[in-house]
Amino acid sequence: MAEISFADFERVDIRIGTVVGVEPFPEARKPAFKLRIDFGPEIGIKKSSAQITVHYTPETLMGRQVAAVVNFPPRQIGPFMSEVLTLGFPDANGAVVLIGPSVAVPDGGKLF
């Protein structure tokens, strides 16, 4: 992978937010949820489509803090407009495991 500068890294706006809404997304090609994530007063609530059904249920997602890229352009996924990219890592089988803080932090905080 090519090296990037710190300035390149700073251009990616990764923020923390709290999941405030979860719905099934049956129209998605792969199993997914529609998330509403609150990034605090500066950014507000944004929508995200996330293929995270292996390890998570709507009940375990509600109130959970997640990291997301908030400065990508919105992306149409079927009938749903995803506004942020929720971040995670693959487990041993490739299923997404979300990343988030180990201690609660204020919504909208920027990763550095």
C-alpha positions in Angstrom: 0.0 0.0 0.0 1.3 3.5 -0.9 2.4 5.8 1.9 0.3 8.9 2.6 1.1 12.1 4.4 -0.3 13.2 7.7 -2.2 15.9 5.8 -3.8 13.1 3.7 -5.0 11.4 6.9 -6.4 14.7 8.3 -8.6 15.0 5.2 -10.6 11.9 6.3 -13.1 13.1 8.9 -13.7 10.2 11.2 -16.2 11.0 14.0 -17.9 9.2 16.9 -21.6 9.0 17.1 -24.4 7.2 19.0 -26.8 4.9 17.2 -30.3 6.3 17.8 -32.2 4.3 15.2 -32.0 0.8 13.6 -34.2 -0.7 10.9 -33.9 -3.9 8.9 -32.9 -3.3 5.2 -34.5 -6.1 3.3 -33.9 -4.4 -0.1 -30.1 -4.6 0.3 -28.3 -7.2 -1.7 -26.5 -8.5 1.4 -28.1 -8.5 4.9 -27.8 -5.0 6.4 -29.4 -2.5 8.7 -30.3 1.1 8.2 -28.8 3.1 11.0 -29.4 6.6 12.2 -26.4 7.9 14.1 -26.2 11.1 16.2 -22.9 12.9 15.7 -23.8 15.8 18.1 -24.9 19.3 17.4 -22.3 20.2 14.8 -23.1 17.4 12.4 -26.4 16.1 13.6 -28.1 12.8 12.8 -26.9 11.0 9.7 -28.0 7.7 8.0 -25.8 4.7 7.2 -26.4 1.3 5.6 -24.2 -1.2 7.4 -23.7 -5.0 6.7 -23.4 -5.8 10.4 -26.1 -8.4 10.9 -23.8 -11.3 11.8 -22.6 -9.9 15.2 -25.3 -7.3 15.9 -29.1 -7.0 16.4 -31.1 -3.8 16.6 -31.2 -4.1 20.3 -27.4 -4.4 20.7 -26.9 -1.5 18.3 -29.2 1.0 20.0 -27.2 3.4 22.1 -23.8 2.0 20.9 -21.1 4.5 19.9 -19.6 3.8 16.5 -17.0 5.5 14.4 -17.8 6.7 10.8 -16.3 8.7 8.0 -18.6 11.7 7.7 -17.1 13.6 4.8 -17.6 11.1 1.9 -20.3 12.1 -0.5 -23.7 10.3 0.1 -24.1 7.0 -1.6 -27.3 5.5 -3.0 -27.7 1.9 -1.8 -30.9 0.6 -3.4 -33.8 2.8 -2.2 -31.7 4.2 0.7 -29.2 7.2 0.7 -26.3 6.4 3.0 -24.7 9.6 4.3 -21.7 8.2 6.3 -19.5 5.1 6.2 -19.7 3.2 9.5 -16.3 1.6 10.3 -15.3 -1.8 11.4 -12.8 -4.6 10.9 -13.4 -8.1 9.5 -13.5 -11.1 11.9 -11.9 -14.4 10.9 -14.8 -15.1 8.6 -15.0 -11.6 7.0 -18.0 -10.4 9.0 -17.9 -6.8 10.2 -17.0 -6.0 13.8 -17.7 -2.4 14.6 -15.1 -0.1 16.1 -15.8 2.4 18.9 -14.4 3.8 22.0 -13.8 1.6 25.1 -15.1 4.5 27.3 -18.0 6.8 26.3 -16.9 10.1 24.6 -19.0 13.1 23.4 -20.8 12.5 20.1 -19.1 14.3 17.3 -15.5 13.9 18.5 -13.0 13.7 15.7 -10.4 10.8 15.5 -6.8 11.9 15.8 
